[in-house]
Amino acid sequence: MSTIAIIGGTGYTGTNIAREAVARGHDAVSWSRSVPEKPLDGVRYETGDAADAAAILPGADVAVLTLSPRGELAERGRQLGLYREYAATAAEAGVRLIVIGGFSSLRPAPGEPRFAEGEIPEQFRDEALEGDSIRAWFAGSAPEGLDWTFVSPASGYGAWAAGERTGRYRLGGEVALFDADGGSEISGPDLAVAVLDEIEAHAHPREHIGIAY
């Protein structure tokens, strides 16, 4: 059993991960701006500004970072700056990090530029670039002793396509996974299954992985 800290633990991704964690018998600690209307049994909720969220890292075995560059974090570089602070605290405390990023950090094929390096619709561009700057920082500049895994969900991942828990998924590297019809989907509950499997197996330290059906 592990203690899992989830920064952004009341959002769509964080809630699903917290639910899967406690269902497997882990201790889950959430950090967010407020307590949810329907708290999950077994989850300890801490509240505060994102700038102070590193406070829940010491004492955890693993921390899952699920913030998005939206709202107060929409300013370019803001989320990256926070993640660098979290990484420094995690490295000092010996805490593993699971970083939930975006689909745009994946490549369409081996050796091809990442989606974030190509043409992105204007409404998604800033978010994609911020997310990939975080991936690039972990890959090239994270503290040497930090144990991290960067996770890119499928293109069709999000609260607008919540889906159900099937317990199945495919796990790949930095090349995007597509189904036979060219789709790229994963439900929130099944992304959480994959993340908890990775936490328990510890199979991809300091790697970028993708998850889809």
N, CA and C atoms as a LAMMPS dump frame, in Angstrom:
ITEM: TIMESTEP
0
ITEM: NUMBER OF ATOMS
639
ITEM: BOX BOUNDS ff ff ff
-5.0000000000000000e+02 5.0000000000000000e+02
-5.0000000000000000e+02 5.0000000000000000e+02
-5.0000000000000000e+02 5.0000000000000000e+02
ITEM: ATOMS id mol type element x y z
1 1 1 N 0.839 -1.194 0
2 1 2 C 0 0 0
3 1 3 C 0.873 1.242 0
4 2 1 N 0.532 2.21 -0.831
5 2 2 C 1.302 3.44 -0.954
6 2 3 C 0.455 4.637 -0.543
7 3 1 N 1.132 5.707 -0.195
8 3 2 C 0.467 6.986 -0.003
9 3 3 C 0.641 7.782 -1.281
10 4 1 N -0.475 8.129 -1.905
11 4 2 C -0.464 8.801 -3.198
12 4 3 C -1.016 10.207 -3.03
13 5 1 N -0.196 11.208 -3.306
14 5 2 C -0.618 12.605 -3.264
15 5 3 C -1.05 13.015 -4.664
16 6 1 N -2.196 13.677 -4.764
17 6 2 C -2.725 14.069 -6.069
18 6 3 C -2.927 15.576 -6.069
19 7 1 N -2.108 16.274 -6.826
20 7 2 C -2.257 17.728 -6.948
21 7 3 C -3.231 17.994 -8.088
22 8 1 N -4.332 18.649 -7.732
23 8 2 C -5.466 18.76 -8.655
24 8 3 C -6.406 17.589 -8.457
25 9 1 N -6.512 17.14 -7.218
26 9 2 C -7.226 15.903 -6.92
27 9 3 C -8.729 15.957 -6.98
28 10 1 N -9.312 17.138 -7.218
29 10 2 C -10.778 17.218 -7.331
30 10 3 C -11.223 17.493 -8.762
31 11 1 N -10.282 17.598 -9.699
32 11 2 C -10.637 17.749 -11.098
33 11 3 C -11.038 16.411 -11.706
34 12 1 N -11.323 16.413 -12.983
35 12 2 C -11.773 15.194 -13.66
36 12 3 C -10.73 14.084 -13.56
37 13 1 N -9.506 14.382 -13.927
38 13 2 C -8.452 13.365 -13.873
39 13 3 C -8.135 12.977 -12.443
40 14 1 N -7.95 13.97 -11.584
41 14 2 C -7.584 13.695 -10.207
42 14 3 C -8.622 12.896 -9.457
43 15 1 N -9.899 13.18 -9.698
44 15 2 C -10.963 12.448 -9.02
45 15 3 C -10.962 10.985 -9.417
46 16 1 N -10.796 10.72 -10.709
47 16 2 C -10.758 9.326 -11.155
48 16 3 C -9.556 8.582 -10.584
49 17 1 N -8.422 9.247 -10.518
50 17 2 C -7.226 8.597 -9.971
51 17 3 C -7.39 8.352 -8.484
52 18 1 N -7.952 9.333 -7.762
53 18 2 C -8.187 9.148 -6.323
54 18 3 C -9.142 7.985 -6.074
55 19 1 N -10.189 7.886 -6.867
56 19 2 C -11.168 6.814 -6.702
57 19 3 C -10.519 5.447 -6.928
58 20 1 N -9.723 5.319 -7.973
59 20 2 C -9.06 4.054 -8.268
60 20 3 C -8.039 3.722 -7.186
61 21 1 N -7.348 4.74 -6.682
62 21 2 C -6.329 4.51 -5.661
63 21 3 C -6.933 3.927 -4.39
64 22 1 N -8.009 4.536 -3.879
65 22 2 C -8.593 4.038 -2.629
66 22 3 C -9.264 2.691 -2.842
67 23 1 N -9.793 2.442 -4.055
68 23 2 C -10.401 1.143 -4.34
69 23 3 C -9.36 0.026 -4.261
70 24 1 N -8.099 0.362 -4.522
71 24 2 C -7.027 -0.641 -4.467
72 24 3 C -6.353 -0.697 -3.095
73 25 1 N -6.841 0.106 -2.166
74 25 2 C -6.295 0.059 -0.813
75 25 3 C -5.179 1.028 -0.521
76 26 1 N -4.914 1.95 -1.441
77 26 2 C -3.886 2.956 -1.196
78 26 3 C -4.456 4.117 -0.376
79 27 1 N -3.576 4.866 0.25
80 27 2 C -3.965 6.111 0.909
81 27 3 C -3.853 7.228 -0.109
82 28 1 N -4.918 8.022 -0.265
83 28 2 C -4.925 9.102 -1.239
84 28 3 C -5.104 10.44 -0.527
85 29 1 N -4.245 11.397 -0.898
86 29 2 C -4.318 12.753 -0.361
87 29 3 C -4.475 13.696 -1.546
88 30 1 N -5.51 14.517 -1.504
89 30 2 C -5.801 15.439 -2.595
90 30 3 C -5.468 16.868 -2.193
91 31 1 N -4.896 17.621 -3.144
92 31 2 C -4.711 19.064 -2.955
93 31 3 C -5.461 19.788 -4.06
94 32 1 N -6.311 20.718 -3.681
95 32 2 C -7.066 21.5 -4.651
96 32 3 C -7.506 22.803 -3.993
97 33 1 N -8.159 23.637 -4.753
98 33 2 C -8.583 24.937 -4.221
99 33 3 C -9.755 24.805 -3.252
100 34 1 N -10.548 23.746 -3.4
101 34 2 C -11.711 23.575 -2.529
102 34 3 C -12.031 22.09 -2.393
103 35 1 N -12.831 21.776 -1.399
104 35 2 C -13.288 20.404 -1.188
105 35 3 C -14.472 20.143 -2.125
106 36 1 N -14.548 18.979 -2.75
107 36 2 C -15.662 18.713 -3.668
108 36 3 C -16.995 18.599 -2.941
109 37 1 N -18.074 18.807 -3.678
110 37 2 C -19.41 18.683 -3.093
111 37 3 C -19.667 17.26 -2.606
112 38 1 N -19.119 16.296 -3.317
113 38 2 C -19.286 14.89 -2.929
114 38 3 C -17.91 14.259 -2.725
115 39 1 N -17.328 14.427 -1.546
116 39 2 C -15.998 13.856 -1.289
117 39 3 C -16.015 12.333 -1.426
118 40 1 N -14.906 11.79 -1.862
119 40 2 C -14.763 10.338 -1.969
120 40 3 C -14.369 9.757 -0.624
121 41 1 N -15.014 8.695 -0.229
122 41 2 C -14.638 8.014 1.002
123 41 3 C -13.19 7.535 0.894
124 42 1 N -12.424 7.766 1.937
125 42 2 C -11.054 7.287 1.97
126 42 3 C -10.027 8.273 1.463
127 43 1 N -10.472 9.421 0.918
128 43 2 C -9.547 10.433 0.421
129 43 3 C -9.426 11.554 1.446
130 44 1 N -8.209 11.948 1.74
131 44 2 C -7.983 13.093 2.629
132 44 3 C -7.812 14.332 1.766
133 45 1 N -8.62 15.344 2.033
134 45 2 C -8.613 16.549 1.216
135 45 3 C -7.897 17.692 1.922
136 46 1 N -6.929 18.267 1.226
137 46 2 C -6.238 19.471 1.671
138 46 3 C -6.531 20.56 0.643
139 47 1 N -6.671 21.796 1.113
140 47 2 C -7.012 22.874 0.195
141 47 3 C -6.011 24.018 0.295
142 48 1 N -5.869 24.728 -0.804
143 48 2 C -4.97 25.874 -0.842
144 48 3 C -4.622 26.224 -2.272
145 49 1 N -3.789 27.223 -2.419
146 49 2 C -3.351 27.674 -3.732
147 49 3 C -2.388 26.657 -4.333
148 50 1 N -2.36 26.596 -5.654
149 50 2 C -1.453 25.67 -6.328
150 50 3 C 0.004 25.955 -5.983
151 51 1 N 0.322 27.206 -5.68
152 51 2 C 1.688 27.568 -5.343
153 51 3 C 2.162 26.918 -4.051
154 52 1 N 1.217 26.474 -3.227
155 52 2 C 1.569 25.875 -1.936
156 52 3 C 1.394 24.363 -1.908
157 53 1 N 1.055 23.774 -3.055
158 53 2 C 0.693 22.357 -3.091
159 53 3 C 1.842 21.422 -2.778
160 54 1 N 3.081 21.887 -2.919
161 54 2 C 4.227 21.028 -2.602
162 54 3 C 4.214 20.585 -1.149
163 55 1 N 3.403 21.242 -0.33
164 55 2 C 3.336 20.894 1.09
165 55 3 C 2.86 19.468 1.32
166 56 1 N 2.121 18.876 0.385
167 56 2 C 1.621 17.515 0.612
168 56 3 C 2.58 16.443 0.077
169 57 1 N 3.678 16.857 -0.537
170 57 2 C 4.578 15.857 -1.121
171 57 3 C 5.41 15.089 -0.085
172 58 1 N 6.05 15.755 0.868
173 58 2 C 6.808 14.987 1.859
174 58 3 C 5.887 14.016 2.616
175 59 1 N 6.317 12.792 2.712
176 59 2 C 5.503 11.772 3.369
177 59 3 C 4.748 10.9 2.393
178 60 1 N 4.613 11.364 1.138
179 60 2 C 3.972 10.544 0.107
180 60 3 C 5.003 9.623 -0.531
181 61 1 N 4.537 8.526 -1.082
182 61 2 C 5.394 7.641 -1.87
183 61 3 C 5.42 8.076 -3.33
184 62 1 N 4.256 8.492 -3.812
185 62 2 C 4.085 8.897 -5.207
186 62 3 C 3.197 10.129 -5.231
187 63 1 N 3.475 11.046 -6.137
188 63 2 C 2.596 12.192 -6.355
189 63 3 C 2.175 12.218 -7.816
190 64 1 N 0.904 12.486 -8.044
191 64 2 C 0.37 12.594 -9.401
192 64 3 C 0.014 14.053 -9.643
193 65 1 N 0.584 14.64 -10.68
194 65 2 C 0.349 16.041 -11.01
195 65 3 C -0.673 16.114 -12.142
196 66 1 N -1.831 16.727 -11.858
197 66 2 C -2.925 16.699 -12.833
198 66 3 C -3.416 18.097 -13.205
199 67 1 N -2.631 19.126 -12.925
200 67 2 C -3.067 20.481 -13.236
201 67 3 C -3.118 20.699 -14.747
202 68 1 N -3.898 21.699 -15.156
203 68 2 C -3.991 22.074 -16.566
204 68 3 C -3.711 23.567 -16.702
205 69 1 N -3.114 23.995 -17.807
206 69 2 C -2.807 25.422 -17.994
207 69 3 C -4.045 26.22 -18.395
208 70 1 N -4.982 26.288 -17.487
209 70 2 C -6.234 27.007 -17.718
210 70 3 C -6.517 27.901 -16.518
211 71 1 N -7.44 28.84 -16.683
212 71 2 C -7.8 29.716 -15.58
213 71 3 C -6.598 30.491 -15.076
214 72 1 N -6.342 30.42 -13.771
215 72 2 C -5.23 31.166 -13.192
216 72 3 C -3.873 30.626 -13.612
217 73 1 N -3.847 29.437 -14.225
218 73 2 C -2.592 28.848 -14.694
219 73 3 C -2.405 29.011 -16.201
220 74 1 N -3.252 29.845 -16.818
221 74 2 C -3.209 29.981 -18.275
222 74 3 C -2 30.774 -18.764
223 75 1 N -1.415 31.602 -17.932
224 75 2 C -0.248 32.388 -18.338
225 75 3 C 0.896 31.457 -18.714
226 76 1 N 1.503 31.682 -19.881
227 76 2 C 2.578 30.825 -20.361
228 76 3 C 3.706 30.76 -19.349
229 77 1 N 4.133 29.578 -19.041
230 77 2 C 5.209 29.366 -18.107
231 77 3 C 4.784 29.196 -16.668
232 78 1 N 3.533 29.522 -16.353
233 78 2 C 3.072 29.446 -14.968
234 78 3 C 3.039 28.009 -14.46
235 79 1 N 2.428 27.104 -15.228
236 79 2 C 2.348 25.715 -14.79
237 79 3 C 3.732 25.069 -14.781
238 80 1 N 4.543 25.364 -15.772
239 80 2 C 5.901 24.83 -15.792
240 80 3 C 6.664 25.261 -14.544
241 81 1 N 6.531 26.519 -14.165
242 81 2 C 7.207 26.994 -12.967
243 81 3 C 6.774 26.249 -11.725
244 82 1 N 5.479 25.985 -11.594
245 82 2 C 4.987 25.229 -10.45
246 82 3 C 5.528 23.806 -10.455
247 83 1 N 5.521 23.19 -11.628
248 83 2 C 5.991 21.805 -11.708
249 83 3 C 7.479 21.698 -11.4
250 84 1 N 8.233 22.702 -11.753
251 84 2 C 9.655 22.696 -11.393
252 84 3 C 9.814 22.755 -9.876
253 85 1 N 8.97 23.544 -9.211
254 85 2 C 9.017 23.615 -7.748
255 85 3 C 8.603 22.28 -7.13
256 86 1 N 7.53 21.686 -7.658
257 86 2 C 7.103 20.386 -7.14
258 86 3 C 8.217 19.35 -7.329
259 87 1 N 8.867 19.394 -8.487
260 87 2 C 9.918 18.417 -8.781
261 87 3 C 11.085 18.555 -7.811
262 88 1 N 11.44 19.787 -7.477
263 88 2 C 12.536 20.003 -6.537
264 88 3 C 12.188 19.433 -5.169
265 89 1 N 10.957 19.671 -4.723
266 89 2 C 10.524 19.132 -3.431
267 89 3 C 10.482 17.614 -3.467
268 90 1 N 9.958 17.059 -4.562
269 90 2 C 9.849 15.605 -4.684
270 90 3 C 11.232 14.954 -4.687
271 91 1 N 12.18 15.549 -5.394
272 91 2 C 13.526 14.992 -5.443
273 91 3 C 14.155 14.977 -4.062
274 92 1 N 13.969 16.044 -3.321
275 92 2 C 14.54 16.134 -1.979
276 92 3 C 13.899 15.133 -1.028
277 93 1 N 12.576 14.918 -1.202
278 93 2 C 11.838 14.024 -0.302
279 93 3 C 11.83 12.574 -0.764
280 94 1 N 12.37 12.293 -1.946
281 94 2 C 12.366 10.927 -2.464
282 94 3 C 11.006 10.446 -2.915
283 95 1 N 10.212 11.356 -3.491
284 95 2 C 8.854 11.041 -3.941
285 95 3 C 8.841 10.86 -5.457
286 96 1 N 8.254 9.786 -5.94
287 96 2 C 8.058 9.593 -7.381
288 96 3 C 7 10.552 -7.894
289 97 1 N 7.157 10.997 -9.138
290 97 2 C 6.159 11.855 -9.767
291 97 3 C 5.564 11.167 -10.99
292 98 1 N 4.249 11.197 -11.079
293 98 2 C 3.527 10.818 -12.296
294 98 3 C 2.917 12.107 -12.825
295 99 1 N 3.336 12.539 -14.004
296 99 2 C 2.91 13.814 -14.568
297 99 3 C 1.915 13.549 -15.689
298 100 1 N 0.686 14.012 -15.521
299 100 2 C -0.333 13.834 -16.563
300 100 3 C -0.243 15.007 -17.527
301 101 1 N 0.178 14.726 -18.746
302 101 2 C 0.34 15.764 -19.747
303 101 3 C -0.774 15.71 -20.781
304 102 1 N -0.43 16.01 -22.027
305 102 2 C -1.426 16.052 -23.083
306 102 3 C -1.043 15.216 -24.288
307 103 1 N -2.015 14.981 -25.137
308 103 2 C -1.807 14.199 -26.357
309 103 3 C -0.796 14.859 -27.284
310 104 1 N -0.764 16.192 -27.302
311 104 2 C 0.08 16.909 -28.261
312 104 3 C 1.565 16.676 -28.061
313 105 1 N 1.941 16.116 -26.927
314 105 2 C 3.363 15.808 -26.7
315 105 3 C 3.798 14.521 -27.388
316 106 1 N 2.843 13.772 -27.924
317 106 2 C 3.164 12.529 -28.636
318 106 3 C 3.57 12.813 -30.078
319 107 1 N 4.147 11.8 -30.711
320 107 2 C 4.516 11.87 -32.127
321 107 3 C 3.51 11.054 -32.952
322 108 1 N 3.215 11.457 -34.186
323 108 2 C 2.33 10.655 -35.03
324 108 3 C 2.986 9.376 -35.53
325 109 1 N 4.313 9.35 -35.596
326 109 2 C 5.066 8.19 -36.056
327 109 3 C 6.498 8.323 -35.553
328 110 1 N 7.243 7.22 -35.492
329 110 2 C 8.631 7.303 -35.016
330 110 3 C 9.447 8.313 -35.814
331 111 1 N 10.155 9.178 -35.11
332 111 2 C 11.01 10.154 -35.766
333 111 3 C 10.312 11.395 -36.27
334 112 1 N 8.991 11.388 -36.271
335 112 2 C 8.233 12.553 -36.728
336 112 3 C 8.171 13.606 -35.618
337 113 1 N 7.998 14.902 -35.977
338 113 2 C 7.847 15.931 -34.956
339 113 3 C 6.62 15.661 -34.087
340 114 1 N 6.67 16.097 -32.865
341 114 2 C 5.521 15.948 -31.978
342 114 3 C 4.368 16.81 -32.492
343 115 1 N 3.143 16.418 -32.139
344 115 2 C 1.983 17.193 -32.578
345 115 3 C 2.106 18.648 -32.151
346 116 1 N 2.682 18.893 -30.975
347 116 2 C 2.828 20.259 -30.469
348 116 3 C 3.761 21.097 -31.329
349 117 1 N 4.571 20.44 -32.149
350 117 2 C 5.509 21.161 -33.01
351 117 3 C 4.905 21.466 -34.382
352 118 1 N 3.687 21.007 -34.608
353 118 2 C 3.037 21.225 -35.892
354 118 3 C 1.94 22.277 -35.81
355 119 1 N 1.007 22.175 -36.72
356 119 2 C -0.106 23.115 -36.767
357 119 3 C -1.166 22.698 -35.741
358 120 1 N -1.465 23.584 -34.818
359 120 2 C -2.455 23.32 -33.775
360 120 3 C -3.517 24.408 -33.847
361 121 1 N -4.804 24.056 -33.795
362 121 2 C -5.85 25.09 -33.778
363 121 3 C -5.585 26.122 -32.698
364 122 1 N -5.843 27.371 -33.001
365 122 2 C -5.493 28.475 -32.116
366 122 3 C -6.033 28.297 -30.704
367 123 1 N -7.262 27.765 -30.577
368 123 2 C -7.874 27.643 -29.252
369 123 3 C -7.174 26.617 -28.366
370 124 1 N -6.371 25.743 -28.963
371 124 2 C -5.661 24.716 -28.192
372 124 3 C -4.152 24.954 -28.133
373 125 1 N -3.673 25.934 -28.871
374 125 2 C -2.228 26.08 -29.07
375 125 3 C -1.473 26.367 -27.776
376 126 1 N -1.912 27.358 -27.021
377 126 2 C -1.174 27.728 -25.813
378 126 3 C -1.116 26.572 -24.819
379 127 1 N -2.237 25.863 -24.664
380 127 2 C -2.274 24.738 -23.737
381 127 3 C -1.338 23.624 -24.191
382 128 1 N -1.341 23.348 -25.496
383 128 2 C -0.462 22.29 -26.018
384 128 3 C 1.007 22.648 -25.84
385 129 1 N 1.354 23.895 -26.105
386 129 2 C 2.747 24.309 -25.984
387 129 3 C 3.209 24.303 -24.534
388 130 1 N 2.347 24.729 -23.626
389 130 2 C 2.72 24.694 -22.217
390 130 3 C 2.913 23.252 -21.753
391 131 1 N 1.993 22.376 -22.144
392 131 2 C 2.108 20.977 -21.761
393 131 3 C 3.38 20.344 -22.288
394 132 1 N 3.738 20.66 -23.522
395 132 2 C 4.938 20.042 -24.068
396 132 3 C 6.201 20.658 -23.495
397 133 1 N 6.135 21.913 -23.071
398 133 2 C 7.3 22.504 -22.408
399 133 3 C 7.576 21.789 -21.089
400 134 1 N 6.534 21.316 -20.436
401 134 2 C 6.699 20.548 -19.197
402 134 3 C 7.353 19.214 -19.504
403 135 1 N 6.872 18.527 -20.554
404 135 2 C 7.504 17.261 -20.953
405 135 3 C 8.976 17.468 -21.26
406 136 1 N 9.275 18.507 -22.025
407 136 2 C 10.652 18.759 -22.418
408 136 3 C 11.529 19.049 -21.205
409 137 1 N 10.983 19.765 -20.228
410 137 2 C 11.768 20.066 -19.033
411 137 3 C 12.076 18.796 -18.252
412 138 1 N 11.086 17.944 -18.071
413 138 2 C 11.339 16.69 -17.351
414 138 3 C 12.357 15.838 -18.103
415 139 1 N 12.232 15.771 -19.415
416 139 2 C 13.129 14.93 -20.203
417 139 3 C 14.569 15.442 -20.192
418 140 1 N 14.734 16.761 -20.11
419 140 2 C 16.073 17.31 -20.248
420 140 3 C 16.663 17.989 -19.039
421 141 1 N 15.815 18.395 -18.072
422 141 2 C 16.326 19.225 -16.985
423 141 3 C 15.868 18.822 -15.595
424 142 1 N 15.08 17.773 -15.466
425 142 2 C 14.612 17.361 -14.137
426 142 3 C 15.802 16.985 -13.258
427 143 1 N 15.686 17.149 -11.943
428 143 2 C 16.779 16.753 -11.051
429 143 3 C 17.225 15.316 -11.322
430 144 1 N 18.511 15.088 -11.284
431 144 2 C 19.071 13.792 -11.671
432 144 3 C 18.484 12.63 -10.876
433 145 1 N 18.23 12.835 -9.611
434 145 2 C 17.726 11.742 -8.788
435 145 3 C 16.226 11.609 -8.761
436 146 1 N 15.513 12.434 -9.527
437 146 2 C 14.053 12.406 -9.498
438 146 3 C 13.514 11.252 -10.337
439 147 1 N 12.603 10.492 -9.757
440 147 2 C 11.919 9.395 -10.445
441 147 3 C 10.595 9.942 -10.97
442 148 1 N 10.465 10.064 -12.298
443 148 2 C 9.257 10.628 -12.892
444 148 3 C 8.811 9.79 -14.083
445 149 1 N 7.519 9.88 -14.369
446 149 2 C 6.938 9.301 -15.586
447 149 3 C 5.956 10.323 -16.143
448 150 1 N 6.074 10.636 -17.419
449 150 2 C 5.184 11.599 -18.073
450 150 3 C 4.156 10.833 -18.887
451 151 1 N 2.877 11.085 -18.632
452 151 2 C 1.778 10.321 -19.234
453 151 3 C 0.979 11.201 -20.189
454 152 1 N 0.836 10.747 -21.425
455 152 2 C -0.019 11.426 -22.405
456 152 3 C -1.268 10.597 -22.672
457 153 1 N -2.442 11.101 -22.268
458 153 2 C -3.68 10.4 -22.61
459 153 3 C -3.991 10.517 -24.097
460 154 1 N -4.963 9.727 -24.54
461 154 2 C -5.422 9.759 -25.927
462 154 3 C -5.98 11.124 -26.297
463 155 1 N -6.09 11.355 -27.587
464 155 2 C -6.601 12.634 -28.099
465 155 3 C -8.019 12.921 -27.614
466 156 1 N -8.861 11.883 -27.57
467 156 2 C -10.254 12.06 -27.197
468 156 3 C -10.515 11.972 -25.708
469 157 1 N -9.5 12.209 -24.896
470 157 2 C -9.656 12.122 -23.443
471 157 3 C -10.19 13.426 -22.876
472 158 1 N -11.152 13.321 -21.958
473 158 2 C -11.653 14.513 -21.281
474 158 3 C -13 14.288 -20.643
475 159 1 N -13.404 15.234 -19.811
476 159 2 C -14.678 15.124 -19.098
477 159 3 C -15.865 15.091 -20.048
478 160 1 N -15.694 15.644 -21.248
479 160 2 C -16.777 15.651 -22.238
480 160 3 C -17.028 14.257 -22.83
481 161 1 N -16.105 13.345 -22.594
482 161 2 C -16.238 11.971 -23.09
483 161 3 C -15.843 11.029 -21.97
484 162 1 N -16.58 11.109 -20.872
485 162 2 C -16.159 10.447 -19.625
486 162 3 C -15.999 8.94 -19.769
487 163 1 N -16.957 8.272 -20.383
488 163 2 C -16.856 6.833 -20.571
489 163 3 C -16.979 6.062 -19.271
490 164 1 N -16.677 4.781 -19.341
491 164 2 C -16.818 3.882 -18.199
492 164 3 C -15.501 3.175 -17.906
493 165 1 N -15.484 2.475 -16.785
494 165 2 C -14.317 1.685 -16.414
495 165 3 C -14.452 0.302 -17.021
496 166 1 N -13.591 -0.023 -17.973
497 166 2 C -13.576 -1.357 -18.569
498 166 3 C -12.395 -2.167 -18.041
499 167 1 N -11.395 -1.49 -17.512
500 167 2 C -10.186 -2.158 -17.042
501 167 3 C -9.205 -2.493 -18.139
502 168 1 N -9.477 -2.051 -19.353
503 168 2 C -8.561 -2.349 -20.459
504 168 3 C -8.011 -1.048 -21.042
505 169 1 N -6.842 -1.143 -21.615
506 169 2 C -6.193 -0.014 -22.267
507 169 3 C -4.96 -0.548 -22.972
508 170 1 N -4.389 0.257 -23.845
509 170 2 C -3.088 -0.045 -24.426
510 170 3 C -2.086 0.996 -23.944
511 171 1 N -0.874 0.552 -23.722
512 171 2 C 0.172 1.458 -23.258
513 171 3 C 1.277 1.494 -24.295
514 172 1 N 1.645 2.696 -24.703
515 172 2 C 2.707 2.847 -25.687
516 172 3 C 3.758 3.828 -25.208
517 173 1 N 4.698 4.114 -26.098
518 173 2 C 5.732 5.089 -25.805
519 173 3 C 5.308 6.469 -26.272
520 174 1 N 6.248 7.201 -26.881
521 174 2 C 5.955 8.577 -27.275
522 174 3 C 5.282 8.682 -28.646
523 175 1 N 4.997 7.551 -29.282
524 175 2 C 4.245 7.543 -30.54
525 175 3 C 2.783 7.264 -30.226
526 176 1 N 1.9 8.103 -30.738
527 176 2 C 0.469 8.015 -30.423
528 176 3 C -0.131 6.684 -30.854
529 177 1 N -1.05 6.183 -30.046
530 177 2 C -1.779 4.951 -30.34
531 177 3 C -3.136 5.293 -30.961
532 178 1 N -3.487 4.59 -32.031
533 178 2 C -4.783 4.785 -32.68
534 178 3 C -5.442 3.428 -32.859
535 179 1 N -6.776 3.421 -32.872
536 179 2 C -7.479 2.17 -33.102
537 179 3 C -7.62 1.912 -34.598
538 180 1 N -8.307 0.839 -34.951
539 180 2 C -8.407 0.435 -36.354
540 180 3 C -9.127 1.465 -37.214
541 181 1 N -9.955 2.289 -36.591
542 181 2 C -10.689 3.322 -37.324
543 181 3 C -9.994 4.669 -37.285
544 182 1 N -8.791 4.708 -36.738
545 182 2 C -8.054 5.958 -36.662
546 182 3 C -8.4 6.804 -35.45
547 183 1 N -9.179 6.247 -34.518
548 183 2 C -9.566 6.99 -33.324
549 183 3 C -8.526 6.892 -32.227
550 184 1 N -8.594 7.827 -31.313
551 184 2 C -7.682 7.851 -30.164
552 184 3 C -8.506 8.254 -28.949
553 185 1 N -8.889 7.259 -28.145
554 185 2 C -9.796 7.5 -27.023
555 185 3 C -9.31 6.772 -25.772
556 186 1 N -9.695 7.296 -24.622
557 186 2 C -9.541 6.594 -23.343
558 186 3 C -10.496 7.27 -22.359
559 187 1 N -11.19 6.482 -21.574
560 187 2 C -12.1 7.059 -20.58
561 187 3 C -11.319 7.521 -19.356
562 188 1 N -11.929 8.389 -18.562
563 188 2 C -11.304 8.822 -17.327
564 188 3 C -11.027 7.676 -16.369
565 189 1 N -12.006 6.804 -16.125
566 189 2 C -11.745 5.672 -15.234
567 189 3 C -10.647 4.744 -15.739
568 190 1 N -10.575 4.525 -17.058
569 190 2 C -9.539 3.62 -17.566
570 190 3 C -8.164 4.28 -17.6
571 191 1 N -8.103 5.598 -17.785
572 191 2 C -6.813 6.264 -17.617
573 191 3 C -6.332 6.067 -16.189
574 192 1 N -7.253 6.177 -15.221
575 192 2 C -6.885 5.973 -13.822
576 192 3 C -6.385 4.561 -13.572
577 193 1 N -7.008 3.569 -14.208
578 193 2 C -6.529 2.178 -14.099
579 193 3 C -5.085 2.098 -14.569
580 194 1 N -4.801 2.706 -15.727
581 194 2 C -3.453 2.667 -16.279
582 194 3 C -2.448 3.37 -15.374
583 195 1 N -2.847 4.513 -14.824
584 195 2 C -1.947 5.253 -13.942
585 195 3 C -1.652 4.454 -12.675
586 196 1 N -2.672 3.847 -12.087
587 196 2 C -2.435 3.041 -10.877
588 196 3 C -1.624 1.799 -11.197
589 197 1 N -1.837 1.205 -12.362
590 197 2 C -0.995 0.072 -12.764
591 197 3 C 0.466 0.506 -12.853
592 198 1 N 0.7 1.686 -13.408
593 198 2 C 2.074 2.188 -13.521
594 198 3 C 2.661 2.475 -12.143
595 199 1 N 1.868 3.044 -11.258
596 199 2 C 2.348 3.305 -9.906
597 199 3 C 2.759 1.996 -9.233
598 200 1 N 1.926 0.981 -9.373
599 200 2 C 2.2 -0.286 -8.697
600 200 3 C 3.334 -1.073 -9.352
601 201 1 N 3.438 -1.008 -10.676
602 201 2 C 4.469 -1.779 -11.384
603 201 3 C 5.807 -1.049 -11.458
604 202 1 N 5.751 0.283 -11.399
605 202 2 C 6.972 1.1 -11.49
606 202 3 C 7.781 0.666 -12.717
607 203 1 N 7.103 0.628 -13.863
608 203 2 C 7.697 0.04 -15.062
609 203 3 C 8.387 1.038 -15.985
610 204 1 N 8.112 2.338 -15.838
611 204 2 C 8.626 3.306 -16.809
612 204 3 C 9.226 4.538 -16.139
613 205 1 N 10.227 4.351 -15.283
614 205 2 C 10.867 5.518 -14.666
615 205 3 C 11.567 6.385 -15.7
616 206 1 N 11.396 7.703 -15.571
617 206 2 C 12.028 8.71 -16.428
618 206 3 C 11.721 8.451 -17.913
619 207 1 N 10.461 8.085 -18.182
620 207 2 C 10.017 7.842 -19.558
621 207 3 C 8.717 8.573 -19.832
622 208 1 N 8.456 8.76 -21.121
623 208 2 C 7.207 9.337 -21.628
624 208 3 C 6.366 8.185 -22.181
625 209 1 N 5.147 8.02 -21.672
626 209 2 C 4.273 6.946 -22.139
627 209 3 C 2.941 7.512 -22.602
628 210 1 N 2.28 6.782 -23.489
629 210 2 C 0.955 7.164 -23.972
630 210 3 C -0.044 6.071 -23.63
631 211 1 N -1.297 6.485 -23.398
632 211 2 C -2.34 5.539 -23.007
633 211 3 C -3.579 5.774 -23.859
634 212 1 N -4.096 4.708 -24.467
635 212 2 C -5.303 4.773 -25.292
636 212 3 C -5.877 3.379 -25.401
637 213 1 N -7.074 3.304 -25.981
638 213 2 C -7.652 1.986 -26.255
639 213 3 C -7.001 1.377 -27.487
